[in-house]
Amino acid sequence: MPLTPRYSDGNSERDCMAQTNPPFMTGIPELLLLRLLAQREMYGYELVKAVRLTTDEAISLGEGVIYPALHSLERQGALKARRKLVDGRTRVYYSLTAKGQRRLDRLQGEWQRIQTGVSAALGNPGRA
């Protein structure tokens, strides 16, 4: 399932649309995964559910987004994985490394800067 933020022009529910992978969402999956894994280790599907829950379902990252992102972060050394047998099935649990924590800190700083800028523009559109 793709990254699916939902938005509407405000006229009606009928006009509510979902857009897949809009440009402004670049980097958001990585930020969310690192943030969630900074709290505790989780497995892939658990992360899918946690993203929906923590964003009040504003963002839905499917397995087709989550697993490639997890594998990439693991290759970069930001995450470590361990296999665990649960109810006869092997699950791969991911946790943050020190390198991943530094990456998360950097991404959070960038996001705060962008969020502050967008909030300023939305709150004072006459500045432009």
C-alpha positions as CSV (number, residue, x, y, z in Angstrom):
1,M,0.0,0.0,0.0
2,P,1.5,3.4,-1.0
3,L,2.0,6.5,1.1
4,T,-1.5,8.1,1.0
5,P,-2.1,11.4,2.6
6,R,-5.6,12.6,2.2
7,Y,-6.8,16.1,1.4
8,S,-9.9,17.9,0.3
9,D,-10.8,21.2,-1.3
10,G,-13.3,21.6,1.6
11,N,-16.4,21.6,-0.6
12,S,-17.7,18.1,0.2
13,E,-16.7,14.6,1.2
14,R,-17.3,13.6,-2.4
15,D,-14.5,15.9,-3.5
16,C,-12.0,14.4,-1.0
17,M,-9.1,12.9,-3.0
18,A,-6.1,10.8,-2.1
19,Q,-2.8,11.4,-3.7
20,T,-0.1,8.8,-3.8
21,N,3.5,9.9,-3.0
22,P,3.2,13.7,-3.4
23,P,6.5,15.5,-3.6
24,F,6.3,17.1,-0.2
25,M,6.2,13.7,1.4
26,T,9.8,12.9,0.4
27,G,11.7,11.8,3.5
28,I,8.6,11.5,5.7
29,P,8.6,7.7,5.8
30,E,12.2,7.6,7.0
31,L,11.5,10.3,9.6
32,L,8.5,8.4,10.9
33,L,10.2,5.0,11.0
34,L,13.3,6.4,12.8
35,R,11.1,8.2,15.3
36,L,9.0,5.2,16.1
37,L,12.0,2.9,16.4
38,A,13.7,5.4,18.8
39,Q,10.9,4.5,21.2
40,R,11.2,0.7,21.0
41,E,12.0,-2.1,18.6
42,M,9.2,-3.2,16.2
43,Y,8.6,-5.5,13.3
44,G,7.4,-4.3,9.9
45,Y,3.7,-4.8,10.1
46,E,3.7,-3.3,13.6
47,L,5.3,-0.2,12.1
48,V,2.6,0.0,9.4
49,K,0.0,0.1,12.1
50,A,2.0,2.5,14.4
51,V,2.3,5.0,11.6
52,R,-1.4,5.1,11.0
53,L,-2.1,5.3,14.7
54,T,0.4,8.0,15.6
55,T,-0.6,10.2,12.6
56,D,-4.3,9.8,13.3
57,E,-4.5,8.0,10.0
58,A,-3.4,11.1,8.0
59,I,-0.5,9.0,6.7
60,S,-0.7,5.4,5.7
61,L,2.5,3.6,4.7
62,G,2.0,0.2,3.2
63,E,4.4,-2.7,3.3
64,G,5.6,-1.7,-0.2
65,V,7.0,1.5,1.4
66,I,7.9,0.3,4.8
67,Y,10.1,-2.7,4.0
68,P,12.3,-1.0,1.3
69,A,12.8,1.9,3.7
70,L,13.7,-0.5,6.6
71,H,16.2,-2.4,4.4
72,S,17.8,0.8,3.1
73,L,18.1,2.2,6.7
74,E,19.6,-1.1,7.8
75,R,22.2,-1.1,4.9
76,Q,23.1,2.5,5.9
77,G,23.7,1.4,9.5
78,A,20.9,3.4,10.9
79,L,19.0,0.3,12.1
80,K,19.9,-3.2,13.2
81,A,17.7,-6.2,12.7
82,R,17.2,-9.3,14.7
83,R,15.1,-12.4,14.0
84,K,12.8,-13.7,16.6
85,L,10.5,-16.7,16.5
86,V,6.9,-15.8,17.5
87,D,4.1,-18.3,17.4
88,G,6.0,-20.5,15.0
89,R,6.9,-17.7,12.6
90,T,10.1,-15.7,12.3
91,R,9.7,-11.9,12.7
92,V,12.4,-9.4,12.0
93,Y,12.5,-6.7,14.7
94,Y,14.3,-3.4,13.9
95,S,15.9,-1.1,16.4
96,L,17.7,2.2,16.1
97,T,21.5,2.4,16.2
98,A,23.6,5.4,17.3
99,K,24.0,6.3,13.7
100,G,20.2,6.1,13.3
101,Q,19.7,8.4,16.3
102,R,22.0,11.0,14.8
103,R,20.1,10.7,11.5
104,L,16.8,11.1,13.3
105,D,18.0,14.2,15.2
106,R,19.1,15.8,11.9
107,L,15.8,14.9,10.1
108,Q,13.8,16.2,13.1
109,G,15.7,19.5,12.9
110,E,15.1,19.9,9.2
111,W,11.4,19.0,9.6
112,Q,11.0,21.6,12.4
113,R,12.6,24.3,10.2
114,I,10.3,23.5,7.3
115,Q,7.2,23.3,9.5
116,T,8.1,26.7,11.1
117,G,8.4,28.2,7.6
118,V,5.2,26.7,6.3
119,S,3.3,27.8,9.4
120,A,4.7,31.3,9.1
121,A,3.6,31.4,5.4
122,L,0.1,30.1,6.2
123,G,-0.3,32.4,9.2
124,N,0.8,35.5,7.4
125,P,0.1,35.1,3.6
126,G,0.5,38.9,3.1
127,R,4.3,38.8,3.7
128,A,5.0,37.6,0.2
